[in-house]
Every structure is written in structure tokens, then in C-alpha cells.
Amino acid sequence: MSSIGFLPDAASHPTARVLIMSAPMSGRRGQFLSHNWVVLKRENSTKWSRYEVLGFASRDASGARNGAWLGNRPTVDRYAPDGLWFGRRPVVIADVEGVKATEIIEKIEPVIDNYERDSPHYRFWPGPNSNTFVQVVLRAAPELQATLPPTAIGKDFRPGIFLGLTDSRTGFEAGLWGVLGLKIGWIEGVEVNLLSFIGGVDVRQPALKLPGFGLIDATRIFAIRKRTSLERT
């Protein structure tokens, strides 16, 4: 659970900053599931703050085994802000600095403060869970212009039927309890949700979204096929 050294020392980085980070789950589960969290730092703050919903945490803040039921309350700084997730390296989904980050933080903090009240019961499937929390953050701050990976089970959970704009405000979405749905948007691409498993296409950065595989870079596939074709000739 140690830091990967991606973030600089907060004291040497005076500007405000907001990041959304994601890592696959450990073992074979990582093919289908990922964990996501929020990292933020106010201007001139001397520390990074990491927020996430954990449900049941099998380890304490130091990484030692010490199981505890944490429910749907966002925890703060339980692990390193840019830490490994049970040995799996995280990637950055969104990264905003400066004045824009300060404005986004003003929108995120109420979500953190009110999330447990609005979603009091943690439920791994179909949600609300850890990924639902991060998606609510993205919904509150569409300026982040980001979407969670297709392996973020629970990201599409909403109570009941939903018809409206996607969370990035760049398209339209229809969903039923996070188990059935369709999204079409610039940021989200095209996503079909069947029992919380996501398939579709990323149109901004051409890629396929497949359950068990996550994002597959389409340009890489075409390059491999082209190289294979040239080798045959």
C-alpha cells in the first residue's frame, strides 16, 4: 500500500490540485474490478488528502491486517494518496491544478460531507459502493471531464430509473438501478451496462471497453494487425 512516488511533497507544491486515481483489484479480480479514489490539496496546504469509501477494510492505515467495517462513510488518509492498491499500481483518471482545482474542491467537499447521509448503506453490487462515491464526485464536478474505467463496478448506480445528461454533461444516459443502462457522450463514449458489466467504445481516445479486459487501445490493435499483415506479405 506504499506510495509509488508520483505526487511531489505537498509543501513544495503550493498550487491547489485535484486527482481521481484508479487501480485494479488484486489477483484475478483485477480483470473485472477496480477501486477508485479522490486526492485533493487546497492552495498552500502542506498535505495531500485522500478520500474513498472502503466498506470493509481488511487493513489499517499502515497496511497491517486489522479488519473493520467502515460502511459507506468516506475515509480520509487511510492509505498513501498515490499508494499501491494491494500491490497494484494506480493510474490517474483526472488531474486538475490551480484556480480551477480550487473551484472544483468547493464542489467536492460537500459531497464528502454529505455522502453517507445521502447513501447510508454500503452494498458491493450494484451499489452504492466505493466507485459510486467517486462517480458522485465526478457528477458534482463535471469540469473534471473524466469517466471511471469500465471495471469500476458500481459507478452507474442510481436509485430507480434515470433519464438525463451524463455526469460529464456531454451526452445522454438511461439507467435502471445501475444494472441496466446506456450512455452516449463525448467523455463517456458509448457504454452498454448489463448487470453492471460494461461494454462499449471510447470515442475520444479510440478504445474498446470490454468486461474482463477494461480499455483496449484500438490504435494498438490496428497497428498489430497492420504489422502482421506486412509480415505475411
Buried (B, 14 or more C-beta within 10 A) or exposed (E): BEEEEBBEEBEEBEBBBBBBBBBBBBEEEBBBBBBBBBBBBBBEBEEBBBBBBBBEBEBBBEBEEEEEEBBBBBBEEBBBBBBBBBEBEBEBBBBBBEEBBBBBBEBBBEBBEEBBEEBEEBBEEBBBBBBBBBBBBBBBBBBBBBBBBBBBBBBBBBEEEBEEEBBBBBBEBBBBBBBBBEBBBEBBBBBBBEEBBBBBBBBEEBBBBBBEEBBEEBEEEEEEEEEEEEEEE
